[in-house]
Amino acid sequence: MSRRWIQNPNRCADEYLDGIEEFIEFARRHNPSATRIRCPCRRCNNTFWETIENVGFHLVRNGMIETYSIWNLHGEQVDHASSSNAPRVDNVEPIVDPNDQVMGIIQDAFPFASTNINQEGEDDVPTPIDSAEFEQYEKLLKNANQELYPGCKSFSVLTAIVELMHGKIKYRMSNLCFDYFLGVFKRMLPTDNCLPKDHKHAQKVLHGLGLGYEKIHACKNNCMLFYKEHETLNTCPICNESRFKMTSQNRTTKIPQKVMRYLPLKPRLQRLYMSTHTATDMRWHKEKWVDDDVMRHPADGEAWKEFDRTFPEFAADPRNVRLGLATDGFNPYGILNQHHSTWPIFAFPYNLPPWKCMKKEYMMMTVLITEDPGRSIDVYLRPLVDELKDLWTNGVRTFDKSTGRMFTLRAAVMWTVNDFPAYAMVSGWSTKGYMACPVCKEDVTSGWHAGKVCYLGHRRWLPWDHEWREKDKEFDGNTERRLRPREWSGDEILEQLNRLDFAPFGKTVSRTRPSTHLNWTHKPMFFELPYWSKLKLRHNLDVMHVEKNVFDTLVGTILDIEGKTKDTIKARLDLERMGIRRGLWMNRDSDKARRDLAFFSMKPNDKKEFLKFVSSVKFPDGYASNIARCVNVDGGKFTGLKSHDCHVFMQRLLPVGIRHLLPEDVVKPIILLSRFFSQLTAKTLRRTDMFQLRHDIVQVLCKFEMIFPPAFFTSMMHVMVHLP
């Protein structure tokens, strides 16, 4: 039977359901003793093991991975020597059991353990490991061969720990919960079992697999790290704050004021090539990349190609790693502590194919900061930037499991991805005030409207002879004859930053910024990387964050939600001050003034109808949360919408729900905006469509300027013009 059914988008079709039955029968036939197999659905991605019945359910619900046409992880083998691409199914081997999997993990972590010492001088073979690493290898090997209890053949000590730790992470168990169940299991087993008694002892067993972290002390006021040349200091040389807390004199160990965790990047990148599961995929961006009009991977973007043209030596070896960095703050304690936030910094390898490179399994946390660092984030980036400089200049010798040879691995950060507040911290350009736009910089069109800074002037992106440029009353009362703001190159920005003097980092330092600094708060540490100023695109905005803020502003205004709408009394008085749109001025009767409902806002009955429509919509399982729970029909508002809920609402519900409830001139640009985000966030996008998106978003913003008051145009509304 042909396996084209895998590509069938209709998972209710007879062809697809018959294909699933064929797969299940194949897995049972070639693995008769297996109770759990890898699940090849799009969500599990052959990473998680499920019962055969659950695998069938997952394949119907989520669909099979489209590229998984050769079932090699379920017993099928490919004849690599044959020129034909047809799979061989006559010679199969059963799926490895967990014990064999654990042995494979050890071999991936220590590929040099069995290397002959006589090969040390050769360049294509790994060098032997040192005595400390070999001791760790022997400990792991001993635990992998030791039975969990006398007579147990299905689980070794190491296999049991790996399985339990995997379940802890998969189901997000706390350490206390894990300790409890580990104690229960230990009491259930025979008394002479070798299962660790708690999480701490289990971690000690797994310590030999590597990928640990370093603790680096930091100044209490974020001035500096006690790192490298400052490692022996006991006080901060900038603020004179003590490195350690005041404790009892009887205490033998000192407690640091603040600690950051640094997770070295080199061993994590090396592990991607030392593992059989990822070594080949790390060359996907070069060897399996398709050069057509479709953008499906960062390698299809102009920034990637410009980097290849600028650094051909780096681009020549497809094994060199392209990285992205991202950071954001979150509160690990929920609502218990509203003032605390933890800031992890993640790196993700873009060498992997698009269905893997952004999965959480391949994201590597490199830095963990225990509070909001503000602009002092560069202090905590110091170890990472030092390692990135070494990876660019010298690289690190790495064993490639797919070829069985050593090579020098180099790495480069292509860009960062952040929301708007974190963008300011990483880029060094403040995203507040009159020059909040990090792309337009000092040439942005901003002004004071309704008690806040707003951003207009989107006609500057229109063609020079466009008729809207000559209109004044329909917009802000002025014609528009300026060109679009220029874009600054990295070299120009670096030259500008080198001419400025910035105050040192830390909470105790004055934050008064001279006017000559524009919106620059500090010189980003990334400019120490030799290639950073040559990048075409150094920082990316998180589209989901922009989309949520745009959604809140738009829906709050058209539903006239108190506290969310931008059509306030101040906004109406601002229109009077500007002398535009007389129909939206305050209605004054005798000595009173009132704000009438605007034409772009729904009437009370229409609002209730819209909210009832939203609350009645039901989505497929896993597509979105239950948005009906967030709808308050009587109160006329939404509560508790998450970013993904706003994403689905903006693209799927809003265009349908407002069609007959608002004037056509208001509905059309909103539908165009919805289509803009839908295309921009699609898995694939044609380059020719990107030029159309640039045109569409300018049209949308200009139409919004003719509809909504200036107070509507926050910084989030403005940055949409830069997203394409």
PyMOL commands that set and color helices and strands:
alter all, ss='L'
color gray80, all
select helices_A, chain A and resi 4-7+14-30+52-62+72-74+98-109+117-119+131-145+157-170+175-188+199-209+228-230+266-274+281-287+298-300+302-310+312-316+360-362+374-393+420-427+441-443+458-461+467-470+490-498+515-517+525-528+532-534+543-558+569-578+582-584+604-616+627-630+643-657+664-680+687-707+710-712+715-722
alter helices_A, ss='H'
color red, helices_A
select strands_A, chain A and resi 36-38+49-51+214-218+258-262+294-295+321-327+343-349+364-369+396-400+405-409+411-418+446-449+452-455+539-541+587-589+592-594+631-632+637-638+685-686
alter strands_A, ss='S'
color yellow, strands_A
deselect
rebuild
show_as cartoon
